[in-house]
């Protein structure tokens, strides 16, 4: 085991930040880091917080961290933000989000950019969750940007998914359109002091009454005022109930295994796609086929199938070699 991994396991936050930065680069060095920390993962519980912009997700996360710390437990927060067109980094900084926890040694906060990821959450979010897990963090909270597929992508990292809404967010049917009914374990109607909150809680409850509860868990709906820490302690208790119920039925392990399988498949797809792009410029067979299609002399779909049937994997460039431990 490398010394850097030993420092991580001892809870060294400087090393944690450094290793997360390495994993964010999504190269061979990051893959080596993840391989070494894997045996030390599986103890942290990951909570996903998602929902439409303006619903108060960051405020809820801030308040939930306060509850977690009141129980003597540690927390890590990964805030997934939009990508800056100029720097490529996240728009919002962690100091702005979590001012009252900034100096707390039991809280680690990291902002990560979406980087225009088309499939939901960036792949490195899962790596950051695992690094926080290996560092001994009790709870990891992942807050998504709340736009498009990132809301559904939270399933790929979270053990419990919390969807945050607010009374003025519009028709509850929009939640169905977003597909959130299929991913949420708990609904929080935030800003419940506003007009229409009771109506939204009742509407969500009515829809969930008709939802499938084949896994033994019926999603809950609770009102909250996160800015005043109202309802957040109750949310934490429901999260504990969901965690204990999953563990008792063996569903937590199943959920995590399914996530690992999806992560493995996505990593394979990403690696093969990268090799294919490199092969288009370096491999004569692929380059000729692309030129035929681009010139309108061949049909794209049938040309691609012909190459696949002929077996093109052996013609693709080899993947990059793994970094040595001296580079960590």
C-alpha positions as CSV (number, residue, x, y, z in Angstrom):
1,X,0.0,0.0,0.0
2,X,1.3,3.4,-0.9
3,X,2.0,5.9,1.9
4,X,-0.5,8.3,0.3
5,X,-3.3,5.7,0.8
6,X,-2.2,5.1,4.4
7,X,-2.4,8.9,5.1
8,X,-5.9,8.9,3.5
9,X,-7.1,6.0,5.7
10,X,-5.8,7.9,8.8
11,X,-8.1,10.7,7.8
12,X,-5.5,13.2,6.4
13,X,-7.7,15.8,4.7
14,X,-4.8,17.3,2.7
15,X,-4.1,13.9,1.2
16,X,-7.9,13.4,0.6
17,X,-8.0,16.6,-1.4
18,X,-4.9,15.6,-3.4
19,X,-6.3,12.2,-4.2
20,X,-9.7,13.6,-5.3
21,X,-7.8,15.9,-7.6
22,X,-6.0,13.0,-9.1
23,X,-9.2,11.0,-9.6
24,X,-10.8,14.1,-11.2
25,X,-8.3,13.9,-14.0
26,X,-9.7,10.4,-14.9
27,X,-6.4,9.0,-15.9
28,X,-4.4,5.8,-15.2
29,X,-3.1,7.4,-12.0
30,X,-6.6,7.9,-10.7
31,X,-7.5,4.3,-11.5
32,X,-4.5,3.0,-9.5
33,X,-5.7,5.2,-6.5
34,X,-9.2,3.7,-6.7
35,X,-7.9,0.1,-6.9
36,X,-5.9,0.7,-3.7
37,X,-8.7,2.3,-1.7
38,X,-11.4,-0.2,-2.8
39,X,-10.7,-2.7,0.1
40,X,-11.3,0.1,2.6
41,X,-14.7,1.2,1.3
42,X,-18.2,0.2,2.3
43,X,-18.7,1.9,5.7
44,X,-19.9,5.3,4.7
45,X,-23.6,6.0,3.9
46,X,-24.2,8.2,0.9
47,X,-27.2,10.5,0.7
48,X,-28.2,12.1,-2.6
49,X,-29.9,15.5,-2.5
50,X,-31.5,16.6,-5.8
51,X,-34.4,18.6,-7.1
52,X,-35.1,21.7,-9.2
53,X,-32.9,24.8,-8.9
54,X,-34.0,27.2,-6.2
55,X,-35.6,24.6,-4.0
56,X,-33.1,25.2,-1.2
57,X,-30.9,22.0,-1.6
58,X,-27.8,23.7,-0.4
59,X,-29.5,25.1,2.7
60,X,-31.0,21.6,3.4
61,X,-27.6,20.0,3.1
62,X,-26.1,22.6,5.4
63,X,-28.8,21.9,8.0
64,X,-28.6,18.1,7.6
65,X,-24.8,18.3,8.2
66,X,-25.6,20.2,11.4
67,X,-27.8,17.3,12.6
68,X,-25.3,14.7,11.6
69,X,-22.6,16.5,13.6
70,X,-24.9,16.8,16.6
71,X,-24.8,13.0,16.8
72,X,-21.0,13.0,16.9
73,X,-20.6,11.7,13.3
74,X,-18.5,13.0,10.5
75,X,-19.8,14.3,7.1
76,X,-18.5,14.8,3.7
77,X,-20.3,17.0,1.1
78,X,-19.8,16.9,-2.6
79,X,-21.6,19.8,-4.3
80,X,-21.9,19.2,-8.1
81,X,-22.2,22.5,-9.8
82,X,-22.5,23.8,-13.4
83,X,-19.2,24.1,-15.2
84,X,-17.7,27.6,-15.9
85,X,-17.2,28.2,-19.6
86,X,-14.0,30.1,-18.7
87,X,-12.2,28.0,-16.2
88,X,-13.8,24.6,-16.5
89,X,-14.4,24.6,-12.8
90,X,-17.5,24.8,-10.6
91,X,-19.4,28.1,-10.5
92,X,-20.1,28.0,-6.7
93,X,-17.4,27.6,-4.1
94,X,-17.7,25.4,-1.0
95,X,-17.0,28.4,1.3
96,X,-20.2,30.1,0.1
97,X,-22.3,27.0,0.5
98,X,-21.2,25.9,4.0
99,X,-19.9,28.9,5.9
100,X,-20.9,27.6,9.3
101,X,-19.1,24.2,8.7
102,X,-16.0,25.6,7.1
103,X,-13.8,25.4,10.2
104,X,-15.4,22.1,11.5
105,X,-12.7,19.3,11.4
106,X,-15.5,16.8,11.2
107,X,-16.8,18.1,7.9
108,X,-15.2,18.0,4.5
109,X,-16.7,20.0,1.6
110,X,-15.8,19.8,-2.1
111,X,-17.3,21.4,-5.2
112,X,-17.1,19.5,-8.4
113,X,-18.0,20.7,-11.9
114,X,-20.4,18.8,-14.2
115,X,-18.0,19.4,-17.1
116,X,-21.0,19.0,-19.5
117,X,-21.3,15.4,-18.7
118,X,-24.1,14.0,-20.9
119,X,-25.1,11.0,-18.8
120,X,-25.8,12.5,-15.5
121,X,-23.2,12.9,-12.7
122,X,-19.6,13.1,-13.6
123,X,-17.8,9.7,-13.2
124,X,-15.4,11.2,-10.7
125,X,-18.1,11.9,-8.2
126,X,-18.3,8.2,-7.4
127,X,-14.5,8.2,-6.9
128,X,-14.8,11.1,-4.5
129,X,-17.5,9.3,-2.6
130,X,-15.2,6.2,-2.2
131,X,-12.2,8.3,-1.2
132,X,-14.3,10.0,1.6
133,X,-15.5,6.5,2.6
134,X,-11.9,5.2,2.8
135,X,-11.0,8.3,4.9
136,X,-13.5,7.2,7.6
137,X,-16.3,9.6,6.8
138,X,-19.6,8.4,8.3
139,X,-22.0,10.2,5.9
140,X,-21.4,11.5,2.4
141,X,-23.9,13.9,1.0
142,X,-23.9,14.5,-2.8
143,X,-25.9,17.5,-3.9
144,X,-26.6,17.7,-7.6
145,X,-27.0,20.7,-9.8
146,X,-30.7,19.8,-10.2
147,X,-30.9,20.1,-14.0
148,X,-31.6,17.3,-16.5
149,X,-30.0,13.9,-16.2
150,X,-28.0,14.8,-13.1
151,X,-31.1,14.3,-11.1
152,X,-31.4,10.7,-12.3
153,X,-27.7,10.1,-12.1
154,X,-27.8,10.5,-8.3
155,X,-29.0,6.8,-8.3
156,X,-25.4,5.9,-9.3
157,X,-23.9,7.1,-6.1
158,X,-26.6,7.4,-3.3
159,X,-27.9,4.8,-0.8
160,X,-30.8,7.1,-0.1
161,X,-32.1,9.7,-2.6
162,X,-33.8,12.8,-1.2
163,X,-35.7,15.0,-3.7
164,X,-36.2,18.6,-2.6
165,X,-39.1,20.6,-3.9
166,X,-40.8,23.9,-3.0
167,X,-44.5,25.1,-3.1
168,X,-43.9,27.5,-5.9
169,X,-42.1,25.0,-8.2
170,X,-45.2,24.4,-10.2
171,X,-47.4,21.4,-11.0
172,X,-46.3,18.2,-9.2
173,X,-46.8,16.4,-12.5
174,X,-43.5,18.0,-13.5
175,X,-41.9,15.7,-11.0
176,X,-43.3,12.7,-12.9
177,X,-42.0,14.1,-16.2
178,X,-38.5,14.4,-14.8
179,X,-38.6,10.7,-13.7
180,X,-37.9,11.6,-10.1
181,X,-40.8,9.4,-8.9
182,X,-38.7,6.4,-9.8
183,X,-35.5,7.5,-8.0
184,X,-36.7,9.2,-4.8
185,X,-36.8,7.5,-1.5
186,X,-37.8,10.7,0.4
187,X,-39.4,13.9,-0.6
188,X,-38.9,17.1,1.2
189,X,-41.2,20.0,0.5
190,X,-38.9,22.8,1.5
191,X,-39.9,26.4,2.3
192,X,-43.1,24.9,3.8
193,X,-43.9,28.3,5.4
194,X,-44.9,29.5,1.9
195,X,-48.5,29.3,0.6
196,X,-49.4,26.0,-1.1
197,X,-47.0,23.8,0.9
198,X,-49.7,21.7,2.5
199,X,-51.3,21.2,-0.9
200,X,-48.1,20.0,-2.5
201,X,-47.4,17.6,0.4
202,X,-50.9,16.1,0.0
203,X,-50.5,15.9,-3.8
204,X,-47.2,14.1,-3.5
205,X,-48.6,11.8,-0.9
206,X,-51.5,10.8,-3.1
207,X,-49.3,10.0,-6.0
208,X,-46.9,8.0,-3.9
209,X,-49.8,6.0,-2.5
210,X,-50.2,4.6,-6.0
211,X,-46.5,4.0,-6.6
212,X,-44.9,0.6,-6.5
213,X,-43.4,-0.4,-3.2
214,X,-42.1,-3.8,-4.2
215,X,-38.8,-3.2,-2.3
216,X,-40.7,-2.8,0.9
217,X,-40.1,0.9,1.2
218,X,-42.9,3.5,0.6
219,X,-41.3,6.9,-0.2
220,X,-42.0,9.5,2.5
221,X,-43.0,13.1,2.1
222,X,-42.2,15.7,4.8
223,X,-42.4,19.5,5.0
224,X,-39.4,21.4,6.1
225,X,-38.0,24.9,6.5
226,X,-34.3,24.2,6.1
227,X,-33.2,27.8,6.7
228,X,-34.7,27.5,10.2
229,X,-33.6,23.9,10.7
230,X,-37.3,22.9,10.9
231,X,-38.1,19.3,9.8
232,X,-34.4,18.4,9.2
233,X,-34.1,16.3,12.3
234,X,-37.2,14.3,11.2
235,X,-35.5,13.9,7.7
236,X,-32.4,12.4,9.4
237,X,-34.6,10.0,11.3
238,X,-36.3,8.9,8.1
239,X,-32.9,8.4,6.4
240,X,-31.9,6.2,9.3
241,X,-35.1,4.2,9.0
242,X,-34.5,3.7,5.3
243,X,-30.9,2.7,5.9
244,X,-31.8,0.2,8.6
245,X,-34.7,-1.2,6.5
246,X,-32.4,-1.8,3.5
247,X,-29.7,-3.4,5.5
248,X,-32.2,-5.7,7.2
249,X,-33.6,-6.9,3.9
250,X,-30.2,-7.2,2.1
251,X,-31.3,-4.4,-0.2
252,X,-28.5,-2.0,0.6
253,X,-25.8,-4.5,-0.5
254,X,-27.9,-5.3,-3.6
255,X,-28.2,-1.6,-4.4
256,X,-24.5,-1.1,-4.1
257,X,-23.6,-4.1,-6.2
258,X,-25.9,-2.9,-9.0
259,X,-24.2,0.5,-8.9
260,X,-20.8,-1.2,-9.1
261,X,-22.0,-3.2,-12.2
262,X,-23.2,0.0,-13.9
263,X,-20.0,1.8,-13.1
264,X,-18.0,-1.1,-14.5
265,X,-20.0,-1.1,-17.7
266,X,-19.7,2.7,-18.1
267,X,-16.0,2.6,-17.6
268,X,-15.7,-0.1,-20.3
269,X,-17.8,2.0,-22.7
270,X,-15.7,5.1,-22.0
271,X,-12.4,3.3,-22.5
272,X,-13.6,1.6,-25.7
273,X,-14.9,4.9,-27.0
274,X,-11.6,6.6,-26.4
275,X,-9.7,3.8,-28.2
276,X,-12.2,4.1,-31.1
277,X,-11.6,7.8,-31.4
278,X,-7.9,7.2,-31.4
279,X,-8.3,4.4,-33.9
280,X,-10.2,6.6,-36.4
281,X,-7.0,8.6,-36.9
282,X,-4.4,5.9,-36.5
283,X,-6.0,2.8,-37.9
284,X,-6.2,2.4,-41.7
285,X,-9.3,0.2,-41.7
286,X,-11.3,2.5,-39.5
287,X,-10.1,5.6,-41.3
288,X,-11.0,4.2,-44.7
289,X,-14.5,3.2,-43.5
290,X,-15.0,6.7,-42.1
291,X,-13.9,8.4,-45.3
292,X,-16.3,6.2,-47.3
293,X,-19.2,7.2,-45.1
294,X,-18.2,10.9,-45.0
295,X,-18.0,11.0,-48.8
296,X,-21.5,9.5,-49.1
297,X,-20.3,6.3,-50.7
298,X,-21.4,4.1,-47.8
299,X,-24.3,3.9,-45.4
300,X,-23.2,4.7,-41.8
301,X,-25.2,2.0,-39.9
302,X,-24.4,-0.9,-42.1
303,X,-20.8,0.1,-42.4
304,X,-20.4,0.2,-38.6
305,X,-22.1,-3.2,-38.2
306,X,-19.8,-4.7,-40.9
307,X,-16.7,-3.5,-38.9
308,X,-18.1,-4.9,-35.7
309,X,-18.9,-8.3,-37.3
310,X,-15.4,-8.4,-38.6
311,X,-14.0,-7.8,-35.1
312,X,-12.3,-4.4,-34.9
313,X,-11.2,-4.6,-31.2
314,X,-7.8,-6.1,-32.1
315,X,-7.2,-3.1,-34.4
316,X,-7.8,-0.5,-31.8
317,X,-4.9,1.3,-30.0
318,X,-3.8,-0.3,-26.7
319,X,-5.0,1.5,-23.6
320,X,-2.5,3.7,-21.7
321,X,-0.2,2.0,-19.3
322,X,-0.9,2.3,-15.6
323,X,1.0,4.9,-13.6
324,X,3.5,3.7,-11.1
325,X,3.1,4.3,-7.4
326,X,6.0,6.7,-7.5
327,X,3.8,9.2,-9.2
328,X,1.2,9.4,-6.5
